[in-house]
Amino acid sequence: MELSEAIRRRRMVRAYRTDPVDPGVVDHLCDLARRAPSAGHSQGLDLLVLEGADQVGSYWDVTLPPARRATFRWQGLLRAPVLLVVVVDPEAYVARYAEPDKAATGLGGGAANWSVPFWWVDAGAAIEHVLLGAVEAGLGACLFGLFEHEAAVAARFAVPEGRRLVASIAIGHPDPGSDGPGRSADRRRRGLDEVVHRGGWTSQAAP
């Protein structure tokens, strides 16, 4: 499959069959994430892989208690056989930029010195690799946030202190019969001419 085709076909899938995903395919998606760019080759990315009813169920126990689960809109999402939790280590970036070849940037002085924390940027690149890889593999995937559940998930799965949980990705075989568009699906995609600003933000930009 051509990359441009995978990009055009990619969408968030919110309903899955319970069929397991081949572990080799899961490893391949993780390898694609591992190959995403990282600032200074800091490599501060980790992936928490949850597979099977027990592990995935434990995640939902933390993030979606049974009292809320019955009325959850996306019941098919709960059937996803694989969840990837994307984890970053800000201190890996700080340590890398404290090394001699990067020390002049001042970014090795602490996470607060980063006006744009590139661990979030790099996590986004890794996530997109997974989402596109899922399309190539004939699978569905859905990215969603942990928000107020970040600390609870980190504690449940013994994520080391100092790591940040960026988001989760559900992966599995789509179940089109029980899926449906999200609430934002009818929002118009901005046109290329609205997004691209050549030579300046407006035609009146100073030369």
GUBAKE-42001 format. One record per residue: residue in three letters; x, y, z of N, C-alpha, C, O in turn. Coordinates in steps of 0.02 Angstrom, whole numbers, padded with zeros to 5 digits, always signed. Layout:
N
ALAXYZXYZXYZXYZ/...
end
This chain:
207
MET+00042-00060+00000+00000+00000+00000+00044+00062+00000+00091+00067+00039/GLU+00028+00110-00044+00065+00173-00046+00050+00214+00016-00005+00211+00044/LEU+00100+00253+00039+00091+00294+00098+00032+00341+00090-00008+00349+00136/SER+00027+00374+00032-00027+00422+00023-00096+00389+00028-00143+00419+00053/GLU-00102+00326+00006-00165+00290+00012-00181+00276+00085-00238+00283+00107/ALA-00130+00254+00123-00140+00240+00194-00163+00303+00231-00206+00300+00275/ILE-00133+00360+00214-00152+00423+00246-00224+00440+00231-00261+00461+00275/ARG-00245+00431+00169-00314+00448+00150-00365+00400+00179-00422+00419+00192/ARG-00345+00338+00190-00392+00288+00216-00395+00288+00292-00443+00262+00322/ARG-00346+00318+00325-00344+00316+00397-00404+00352+00428-00423+00407+00408/ARG-00435+00320+00477-00489+00349+00515-00489+00317+00584-00459+00264+00594/MET-00524+00348+00632-00529+00320+00698-00584+00267+00699-00642+00281+00684/VAL-00566+00206+00716-00612+00150+00719-00632+00139+00792-00589+00130+00835/ARG-00697+00141+00806-00721+00137+00875-00759+00074+00890-00792+00069+00943/ALA-00757+00024+00846-00791-00039+00859-00749-00096+00831-00726-00092+00774/TYR-00740-00148+00870-00695-00203+00852-00727-00270+00864-00772-00278+00906/ARG-00704-00319+00826-00719-00389+00841-00671-00411+00896-00621-00378+00910/THR-00686-00467+00927-00644-00490+00982-00586-00533+00958-00545-00555+00999/ASP-00581-00547+00893-00526-00588+00867-00459-00559+00889-00450-00498+00886/PRO-00413-00601+00912-00347-00576+00931-00308-00550+00871-00321-00569+00814/VAL-00262-00506+00884-00217-00481+00833-00153-00521+00836-00127-00534+00891/ASP-00128-00542+00779-00066-00580+00776-00011-00543+00815+00002-00484+00801/PRO+00021-00575+00864+00074-00541+00903+00129-00513+00859+00160-00462+00876/GLY+00143-00546+00802+00194-00520+00757+00175-00453+00728+00218-00411+00716/VAL+00110-00444+00715+00087-00380+00689+00092-00326+00743+00111-00269+00728/VAL+00075-00344+00805+00082-00296+00860+00155-00275+00867+00170-00216+00876/ASP+00201-00324+00863+00272-00307+00868+00293-00262+00810+00332-00216+00820/HIS+00266-00275+00751+00283-00233+00692+00260-00161+00703+00296-00114+00687/LEU+00199-00152+00730+00174-00084+00743+00217-00049+00796+00231+00011+00790/CYS+00238-00086+00846+00282-00057+00897+00349-00037+00867+00379+00014+00886/ASP+00373-00078+00820+00437-00062+00788+00431+00000+00745+00477+00040+00741/LEU+00373+00008+00712+00362+00070+00674+00364+00131+00720+00394+00182+00702/ALA+00333+00125+00779+00334+00180+00827+00406+00195+00849+00425+00253+00856/ARG+00444+00142+00861+00513+00150+00884+00556+00186+00833+00606+00218+00851/ARG+00538+00183+00770+00577+00214+00717+00556+00286+00702+00584+00317+00656/ALA+00510+00312+00740+00490+00382+00730+00548+00428+00752+00589+00407+00792/PRO+00550+00489+00726+00604+00535+00745+00600+00555+00818+00545+00557+00847/SER+00658+00569+00848+00658+00596+00916+00713+00648+00920+00768+00638+00894/ALA+00699+00703+00954+00746+00758+00959+00812+00734+00989+00813+00704+01042/GLY+00866+00749+00954+00931+00729+00979+00940+00654+00984+00985+00630+01017/HIS+00896+00617+00951+00895+00544+00957+00891+00524+01031+00923+00477+01054/SER+00850+00563+01068+00844+00551+01140+00810+00484+01155+00825+00453+01206/GLN+00766+00462+01112+00732+00397+01118+00697+00389+01186+00705+00339+01220/GLY+00658+00440+01203+00623+00438+01268+00554+00408+01263+00510+00426+01303/LEU+00543+00363+01216+00477+00333+01204+00475+00261+01231+00522+00223+01221/ASP+00421+00244+01264+00407+00175+01283+00335+00160+01265+00293+00205+01261/LEU+00320+00096+01255+00252+00074+01238+00230+00021+01287+00262-00032+01293/LEU+00176+00033+01321+00145-00016+01365+00094-00054+01323+00044-00026+01302/VAL+00107-00118+01311+00064-00160+01269+00019-00202+01313+00042-00241+01354/LEU-00046-00194+01304-00096-00232+01342-00134-00275+01292-00164-00250+01245/GLU-00134-00341+01304-00166-00388+01258-00209-00437+01298-00191-00456+01353/GLY-00264-00455+01269-00307-00505+01300-00355-00476+01350-00347-00419+01373/ALA-00405-00515+01367-00461-00491+01408-00438-00467+01477-00463-00417+01502/ASP-00390-00502+01508-00370-00484+01576-00334-00416+01577-00351-00372+01616/GLN-00284-00408+01533-00245-00347+01534-00286-00287+01509-00287-00234+01540/VAL-00321-00297+01454-00363-00243+01427-00419-00226+01476-00435-00168+01487/GLY-00449-00279+01506-00502-00268+01554-00478-00229+01615-00515-00188+01642/SER-00416-00242+01635-00388-00205+01692-00381-00131+01676-00392-00089+01720/TYR-00364-00115+01614-00360-00045+01593-00428-00012+01598-00435+00042+01626/TRP-00479-00046+01572-00546-00016+01574-00573-00012+01645-00612+00033+01660/ASP-00553-00058+01688-00575-00054+01758-00551+00011+01791-00586+00040+01833/VAL-00491+00033+01770-00463+00094+01798-00494+00157+01767-00508+00206+01801/THR-00505+00154+01701-00525+00215+01665-00601+00222+01654-00626+00277+01643/LEU-00636+00166+01656-00708+00168+01643-00743+00119+01690-00757+00062+01671/PRO-00756+00140+01751-00786+00096+01802-00852+00066+01777-00886+00096+01736/PRO-00868+00006+01802-00929-00028+01780-00992+00015+01783-01036+00007+01740/ALA-00997+00059+01831-01057+00100+01837-01067+00145+01776-01123+00161+01758/ARG-01012+00165+01745-01016+00208+01685-01013+00167+01621-01035+00191+01568/ARG-00987+00107+01626-00975+00068+01566-01039+00050+01528-01040+00049+01467/ALA-01091+00036+01565-01154+00014+01533-01183+00067+01488-01218+00051+01439/THR-01170+00131+01502-01198+00184+01461-01146+00216+01415-01159+00268+01384/PHE-01087+00186+01411-01034+00213+01369-01055+00207+01295-01079+00155+01273/ARG-01047+00261+01259-01071+00264+01190-01037+00212+01145-01070+00182+01102/TRP-00972+00203+01154-00934+00161+01107-00921+00092+01138-00864+00077+01156/GLN-00973+00051+01143-00965-00016+01171-00916-00058+01131-00880-00099+01159/GLY-00915-00048+01065-00870-00086+01023-00797-00072+01035-00754-00113+01021/LEU-00782-00012+01061-00713+00005+01077-00686-00039+01134-00627-00055+01136/LEU-00731-00058+01180-00711-00099+01237-00690-00169+01216-00659-00205+01255/ARG-00708-00189+01155-00691-00256+01132-00623-00259+01098-00600-00313+01080/ALA-00590-00202+01089-00524-00203+01057-00478-00250+01093-00470-00245+01154/PRO-00446-00297+01058-00403-00346+01092-00334-00321+01112-00298-00354+01149/VAL-00316-00262+01086-00249-00235+01101-00256-00161+01117-00291-00124+01084/LEU-00221-00140+01170-00213-00069+01185-00139-00055+01190-00101-00091+01223/LEU-00118-00001+01157-00049+00024+01165-00054+00090+01203-00088+00136+01182/VAL-00019+00094+01258-00015+00156+01296+00053+00187+01280+00105+00158+01293/VAL+00051+00248+01253+00112+00282+01232+00140+00321+01291+00105+00363+01320/VAL+00202+00307+01308+00233+00335+01368+00297+00372+01348+00335+00347+01307/VAL+00308+00430+01377+00370+00467+01364+00406+00482+01429+00376+00484+01483/ASP+00471+00492+01422+00514+00507+01480+00547+00576+01468+00599+00579+01435/PRO+00518+00629+01495+00548+00696+01484+00620+00699+01507+00660+00735+01477/GLU+00638+00663+01559+00706+00667+01585+00757+00637+01537+00816+00654+01540/ALA+00734+00593+01493+00780+00566+01443+00802+00622+01395+00859+00622+01372/TYR+00757+00668+01381+00773+00725+01338+00818+00774+01374+00867+00799+01345/VAL+00803+00788+01436+00845+00833+01476+00915+00805+01481+00964+00842+01471/ALA+00921+00741+01495+00987+00710+01502+01025+00711+01436+01086+00724+01435/ARG+00990+00699+01381+01024+00699+01316+01050+00769+01299+01105+00776+01273/TYR+01011+00821+01315+01031+00889+01298+01078+00919+01349+01099+00977+01342/ALA+01094+00881+01400+01148+00902+01446+01215+00874+01424+01267+00892+01451/GLU+01214+00830+01374+01277+00802+01348+01315+00856+01310+01286+00904+01286/PRO+01382+00847+01304+01424+00901+01277+01402+00929+01210+01406+00989+01199/ASP+01380+00886+01164+01363+00911+01097+01298+00950+01096+01283+00983+01045/LYS+01258+00948+01150+01194+00983+01152+01191+01034+01209+01143+01072+01214/ALA+01241+01036+01251+01238+01077+01312+01227+01151+01298+01196+01186+01338/ALA+01252+01176+01242+01246+01247+01226+01174+01269+01217+01160+01329+01220/THR+01129+01222+01205+01059+01241+01196+01026+01263+01262+00976+01299+01261/GLY+01054+01243+01318+01024+01259+01383+00966+01213+01401+00937+01220+01455/LEU+00949+01167+01357+00891+01124+01368+00906+01067+01418+00860+01033+01441/GLY+00969+01059+01433+00987+01008+01482+00977+01031+01554+00989+00993+01601/GLY+00956+01093+01562+00947+01119+01630+00883+01097+01664+00875+01107+01724/GLY+00837+01068+01626+00774+01045+01655+00718+01049+01605+00722+01085+01556/ALA+00665+01012+01619+00608+01010+01572+00576+01079+01562+00550+01093+01509/ALA+00579+01121+01613+00549+01188+01608+00584+01232+01557+00556+01282+01535/ASN+00645+01214+01538+00683+01254+01490+00660+01244+01418+00679+01281+01373/TRP+00618+01194+01407+00595+01178+01339+00532+01218+01324+00479+01203+01351/SER+00538+01270+01282+00478+01309+01264+00428+01265+01226+00367+01274+01232/VAL+00454+01219+01186+00413+01168+01153+00440+01101+01177+00492+01079+01153/PRO+00405+01067+01222+00430+01002+01248+00426+00949+01193+00372+00924+01176/PHE+00483+00931+01165+00483+00888+01107+00465+00816+01122+00456+00776+01075/TRP+00459+00797+01186+00436+00729+01199+00363+00721+01176+00343+00667+01156/TRP+00324+00776+01179+00255+00772+01153+00256+00768+01077+00217+00731+01047/VAL+00299+00808+01046+00304+00809+00972+00323+00739+00947+00293+00713+00901/ASP+00374+00711+00978+00399+00646+00956+00348+00591+00969+00342+00544+00929/ALA+00311+00597+01023+00258+00548+01036+00206+00550+00981+00181+00498+00960/GLY+00189+00610+00959+00141+00617+00905+00165+00583+00841+00126+00551+00806/ALA+00229+00590+00826+00257+00557+00767+00253+00482+00773+00235+00447+00725/ALA+00268+00456+00832+00265+00384+00844+00193+00358+00838+00181+00305+00810/ILE+00146+00397+00864+00076+00378+00861+00053+00374+00788+00018+00327+00770/GLU+00072+00422+00747+00051+00421+00677+00080+00361+00641+00048+00333+00597/HIS+00141+00341+00658+00170+00281+00628+00125+00221+00644+00112+00179+00600/VAL+00102+00216+00706+00059+00159+00725-00007+00162+00688-00031+00111+00662/LEU-00038+00221+00685-00103+00227+00652-00099+00209+00578-00143+00175+00552/LEU-00047+00231+00545-00039+00215+00474-00020+00142+00465-00041+00110+00416/GLY+00021+00116+00510+00039+00045+00506-00021+00000+00515-00024-00054+00485/ALA-00067+00020+00557-00128-00019+00566-00169-00022+00502-00195-00074+00484/VAL-00173+00034+00466-00209+00035+00402-00175-00013+00354-00209-00052+00320/GLU-00109-00010+00350-00072-00054+00305-00084-00128+00321-00086-00170+00276/ALA-00092-00143+00386-00103-00212+00408-00175-00234+00403-00191-00291+00420/GLY-00219-00190+00379-00289-00208+00373-00326-00206+00439-00379-00237+00446/LEU-00299-00169+00487-00330-00165+00554-00360-00096+00565-00348-00050+00526/GLY-00399-00090+00617-00425-00025+00638-00386-00002+00699-00357-00042+00736/ALA-00385+00063+00709-00352+00092+00768-00389+00155+00789-00419+00189+00747/CYS-00386+00170+00853-00418+00230+00879-00374+00259+00934-00357+00225+00982/LEU-00357+00322+00926-00317+00358+00975-00363+00394+01023-00410+00428+01002/PHE-00351+00388+01088-00390+00424+01137-00347+00440+01199-00297+00407+01212/GLY-00368+00492+01235-00328+00516+01292-00343+00480+01357-00395+00449+01365/LEU-00297+00487+01404-00307+00460+01471-00333+00514+01518-00371+00500+01564/PHE-00312+00576+01507-00334+00634+01545-00328+00622+01620-00273+00609+01645/GLU-00383+00625+01657-00379+00620+01730-00362+00550+01754-00351+00540+01814/HIS-00358+00502+01709-00343+00433+01729-00268+00416+01721-00248+00360+01735/GLU-00228+00465+01701-00157+00451+01688-00122+00420+01748-00089+00368+01742/ALA-00130+00450+01806-00094+00426+01865-00119+00357+01885-00079+00315+01906/ALA-00184+00345+01880-00211+00280+01900-00187+00224+01854-00171+00169+01877/VAL-00184+00237+01788-00159+00187+01741-00085+00174+01754-00063+00117+01753/ALA-00047+00228+01765+00024+00220+01779+00035+00176+01841+00079+00133+01842/ALA-00006+00187+01893+00001+00148+01954-00019+00075+01943+00014+00030+01967/ARG-00074+00064+01906-00098-00004+01895-00047-00047+01858-00040-00106+01873/PHE-00012-00017+01811+00034-00055+01770+00107-00041+01786+00152-00056+01746/ALA+00120-00013+01845+00188-00004+01871+00233+00035+01824+00292+00018+01816/VAL+00207+00087+01793+00248+00131+01750+00295+00169+01796+00274+00197+01846/PRO+00360+00172+01779+00408+00206+01824+00390+00279+01836+00362+00313+01793/GLU+00407+00302+01895+00394+00372+01913+00430+00419+01865+00486+00405+01844/GLY+00399+00474+01849+00428+00523+01804+00407+00516+01732+00414+00563+01693/ARG+00382+00458+01714+00357+00449+01646+00289+00483+01638+00252+00489+01687/ARG+00272+00504+01577+00207+00533+01562+00171+00488+01512+00200+00466+01462/LEU+00108+00475+01526+00067+00435+01481+00030+00482+01434-00013+00521+01454/VAL+00048+00479+01371+00024+00527+01321-00047+00511+01299-00090+00555+01299/ALA-00059+00449+01280-00123+00429+01252-00124+00354+01246-00073+00320+01256/SER-00183+00327+01229-00190+00255+01216-00214+00245+01145-00248+00288+01116/ILE-00195+00188+01115-00217+00170+01048-00249+00102+01051-00216+00053+01069/ALA-00313+00098+01034-00347+00034+01028-00332+00006+00958-00331+00043+00909/ILE-00319-00059+00955-00302-00091+00891-00340-00157+00886-00345-00195+00935/GLY-00367-00170+00828-00402-00233+00818-00434-00237+00750-00424-00194+00707/HIS-00472-00291+00739-00508-00301+00677-00573-00262+00681-00613-00274+00726/PRO-00585-00216+00634-00646-00175+00638-00710-00215+00634-00713-00268+00602/ASP-00761-00190+00668-00828-00218+00666-00874-00164+00637-00906-00128+00675/PRO-00877-00159+00571-00914-00104+00539-00987-00102+00560-01018-00049+00562/GLY-01017-00160+00576-01087-00162+00592-01106-00124+00655-01164-00103+00662/SER-01059-00115+00700-01075-00080+00763-01035-00016+00771-01037+00016+00824/ASP-00999+00004+00719-00961+00067+00722-01005+00124+00697-01060+00113+00672/GLY-00981+00183+00705-01017+00242+00682-00972+00303+00685-00920+00301+00719/PRO-00991+00357+00652-00949+00417+00652-00947+00450+00721-00997+00449+00757/GLY-00891+00481+00737-00886+00519+00798-00923+00585+00793-00947+00604+00740/ARG-00929+00619+00849-00966+00682+00850-00935+00736+00807-00969+00783+00787/SER-00871+00728+00792-00836+00780+00753-00832+00763+00679-00803+00800+00640/ALA-00862+00706+00659-00852+00682+00591-00881+00729+00538-00857+00730+00482/ASP-00931+00769+00556-00961+00812+00506-00928+00881+00502-00951+00925+00466/ARG-00874+00890+00540-00838+00953+00535-00799+00956+00470-00766+00907+00451/ARG-00803+01012+00435-00770+01019+00371-00694+01019+00380-00668+01051+00424/ARG-00660+00982+00336-00587+00985+00336-00565+01049+00301-00588+01064+00246/ARG-00521+01085+00333-00496+01147+00302-00461+01132+00237-00426+01082+00231/GLY-00471+01176+00187-00440+01167+00123-00366+01182+00124-00342+01216+00169/LEU-00330+01156+00075-00258+01166+00072-00241+01240+00070-00192+01262+00101/ASP-00280+01280+00034-00267+01351+00029-00279+01388+00094-00255+01444+00103/GLU-00315+01357+00141-00327+01387+00207-00271+01369+00256-00259+01405+00305/VAL-00237+01315+00242-00186+01289+00288-00116+01314+00270-00076+01327+00315/VAL-00102+01321+00206-00035+01337+00183-00028+01413+00176-00070+01446+00146/HIS+00027+01441+00204+00041+01513+00202+00111+01521+00172+00161+01517+00207/ARG+00114+01533+00108+00179+01537+00074+00209+01607+00079+00178+01657+00061/GLY+00270+01609+00105+00306+01672+00108+00286+01718+00165+00317+01770+00175/GLY+00235+01700+00202+00209+01740+00257+00138+01720+00271+00109+01681+00234/TRP+00110+01747+00325+00043+01725+00344-00010+01753+00298-00061+01721+00285/THR+00001+01814+00272-00046+01844+00225-00007+01872+00167+00055+01875+00168/SER-00043+01892+00115-00011+01922+00056+00020+01989+00073+00060+02015+00034/GLN+00001+02018+00131+00028+02083+00151+00091+02077+00194+00116+02127+00220/ALA+00115+02016+00200+00175+02007+00242+00234+02048+00214+00241+02055+00153/ALA+00275+02074+00259+00332+02113+00238+00381+02069+00199+00391+02011+00216/PRO+00413+02095+00147+00461+02056+00107+00523+02041+00148+00569+02009+00124/
end
